[in-house]
Amino acid sequence: MRTTDNPTGALQPSSVQRMAAVVEVAPGAIVSRTLMRTDGGNVTAFAFDTGQALAEHSAPFDALVHLLDGALVVSIAGEEHTLGAGEAILMPADVPHAVRAPSPAKWLLVMLKSLKGP
């Protein structure tokens, strides 16, 4: 996986962005760019070439996948969900999930850390 040349990668405040243009597909690769990072979570843009994937894993917080362009197959607890451009799916905390691209894809991952409370 590689990141873009922007050292921080962050989006500029109060600047309109075309989200599908914040990251580009590279042949045979996964490209990522962290757009925002706070104590409450982060937003990362990904570009997967055909056949690229993230192996099954789990995370301790909820994660929203929002497909910007192309197609993705998201597996959650062994059930596959095919996303088209403009669609999103929530991957719940502590549940095994995986992501693969049957064709080039650009997508956003929004990870939200749970607030610890009584």
C-alpha positions in Angstrom: 0.0 0.0 0.0 1.3 3.5 -0.7 0.1 6.9 0.1 0.0 10.1 -2.0 2.9 12.6 -2.1 1.0 15.1 0.1 2.9 14.9 3.4 -0.2 15.4 5.5 -2.8 14.3 3.0 -5.4 16.3 4.9 -8.2 18.1 3.2 -8.1 21.9 3.2 -10.8 23.4 5.5 -13.6 25.3 3.7 -12.5 24.0 0.3 -14.9 22.1 -1.9 -13.5 18.7 -2.9 -14.4 16.3 -5.7 -14.0 13.2 -3.5 -13.3 10.8 -6.4 -10.3 12.9 -7.3 -8.6 12.9 -3.9 -6.9 9.5 -4.7 -6.0 7.8 -8.0 -5.9 4.1 -8.9 -2.4 2.8 -9.5 -1.8 -0.4 -11.6 -1.6 -3.5 -9.3 -1.7 -1.4 -6.1 -3.7 -0.1 -3.2 -3.3 3.6 -2.7 -4.5 5.4 0.5 -4.6 9.0 1.7 -5.7 10.0 5.2 -8.0 13.0 4.8 -8.8 13.7 8.4 -7.6 12.3 11.8 -9.0 13.2 15.2 -9.3 11.6 18.6 -12.8 10.5 17.5 -11.7 8.7 14.4 -10.4 9.2 10.9 -11.4 9.4 7.2 -9.2 7.7 4.6 -9.6 7.6 0.9 -8.6 4.4 -0.9 -8.0 3.4 -4.5 -7.8 -0.3 -5.4 -6.8 -1.7 -8.7 -8.7 -4.7 -10.0 -8.2 -7.7 -7.7 -6.7 -5.7 -4.8 -8.1 -6.6 -1.3 -7.8 -6.2 2.4 -7.8 -9.6 4.1 -10.3 -10.4 6.7 -9.7 -8.7 10.0 -11.7 -6.9 12.7 -11.4 -3.5 14.4 -12.5 -2.2 17.8 -14.8 0.5 16.3 -17.4 0.9 13.6 -16.3 1.7 10.1 -18.3 3.1 7.2 -17.3 2.2 3.7 -18.6 4.7 1.1 -17.9 3.7 -2.6 -17.1 6.7 -4.8 -16.4 4.9 -8.1 -16.2 1.4 -9.4 -17.3 -1.7 -7.5 -16.4 -3.3 -4.1 -17.3 -6.5 -2.4 -17.4 -6.1 1.3 -17.6 -9.3 3.4 -19.0 -8.9 7.0 -19.1 -12.0 9.2 -18.8 -14.1 6.1 -21.7 -12.5 4.2 -20.7 -10.7 0.9 -22.2 -7.4 -0.1 -21.6 -5.8 -3.5 -21.5 -2.0 -3.6 -21.9 0.2 -6.5 -20.9 3.9 -6.8 -22.7 6.1 -4.3 -23.5 3.2 -2.0 -22.3 2.6 1.6 -22.2 -0.1 4.2 -21.4 0.0 7.9 -18.9 -2.6 9.2 -19.7 -3.0 12.9 -17.0 -3.0 15.6 -15.4 -6.3 16.5 -17.0 -8.2 13.5 -14.6 -9.8 11.0 -14.7 -8.0 7.6 -12.8 -7.9 4.3 -12.9 -5.7 1.2 -12.0 -6.6 -2.4 -12.2 -4.8 -5.7 -13.5 -6.8 -8.7 -12.8 -3.7 -10.8 -10.9 -0.5 -10.1 -12.5 1.3 -7.2 -12.2 4.5 -5.2 -13.8 4.6 -1.7 -13.8 6.3 1.6 -13.4 4.6 5.0 -14.8 6.5 8.0 -13.7 5.0 11.3 -15.6 6.2 14.4 -14.2 5.5 17.8 -16.9 4.7 20.4 -17.1 7.0 23.4 -16.5 5.2 26.7 -19.3 5.9 29.0 -21.1 4.5 32.1 
